[in-house]
Amino acid sequence: MKNRWETIKNYFPLLGLLILVVFFSIATGGALLSPISLQSLLNQVIATALVALGSVFVFGSGNFDMSLGACLSLSAVLGGMADIATGSLIVAFLVCIGLSLLLGLLKGLFASFVDVPLFIVTIVLGSLLSAFTLFILGDASAVHLKDALQPLPSFSFSQMSVINLVVLLSYFSLCLVLFLFMPIGRQVKILGGNAVTARQSGIPIKKVKVGAFLIGALGIGLAAFVILVRVRNIGASTASSMGTDVMIALVLGGMPLSGGPRSRISAGLVGATSITVLNAGLTMMGLNIAVIQIFRAVVFLVVVYVASMTYRTRLLPR
């Protein structure tokens, strides 16, 4: 009976997503499930899903990263500048991925060798990166890809949806293989559950932390590039709410932010879809941004409260 209840609880995030879809489908008169809306939802969910999937490794290992939005914004801005300077989308892609991996390596090394709570380090890092983004933008409010040496290839709405789907499925498959079939997946959950046990088990803690941040950084770089190609106007405020969205997504996906054995890759995908449906549904209902933020906060608190009553491990870091 006990094992059966544990199995049933694993499906709560999917049930929550289904409830959101049904509710907003009724509230919007079926507009949420129209072909145009579904394509729009796919284009909106891609960035959050990519960052959330990689963050499963970071949060799963017991590390709390508060610089996700700032890292994505800086990567996208520098990627846009690289495209403008060279006229090459490939160079822009390499800049987005390369800078994200460099920042991920930096955070991984801090988590491994500096005896300071990582969430403090990432709060400071996020502020520094945001300030640096504003500095390199100068008087300009954003980077406009129309100013590139060579015009960026134009993609239709449907083509962009296909590109997003291919990128998302590829990265999801990579994360799934790493988490379920490679040693790092098991090591991340053990480390997040109990660092002392991980150390006594002979797990290479420093390598696991660095590896977790690099995997997460790859998702950030991919998200930065996808946003760059889709939006084409990148500023310091791009993806400013990404950190909050990812944390809400992971909790909605059924994963404690404190990490440990309940970490799961599905949390990134299910949770990102849930938060995207929530945002889109509230917007389609005609609510203003202030009401949407309040509603999101209430949903997050309710989910945290309900989940904290059922999780044996801590839901949030202490």
Secondary structure, DSSP 8 states (H G I E B T S, - for coil): -HHHHHHHHTTHHHHHHHHHHHHHHHHTTTGGGSHHHHHHHHHHHHHHHHHHHHHHHHHHTT-----HHHHHHHHHHHHHHHHHHH--HHHHHHHHHHHHHHHHHHHHHHHHH--S-HHHHHHHHHHHHHHHHHHHHTT-SEEEGGGSSS------HHHHHHHHHHHHHHHHHHHHHHHHHSHHHHHHHHHHH-HHHHHHTT--HHHHHHHHHHHHHHHHHHHHHHHHHHH-EEETTTTTTHHHHHHHHHHHTT--TT-STT--HHHHHHHHHHHHHHHHHHHHTT--HHHHHHHHHHHHHHHHHHHHHH-SS-SS--
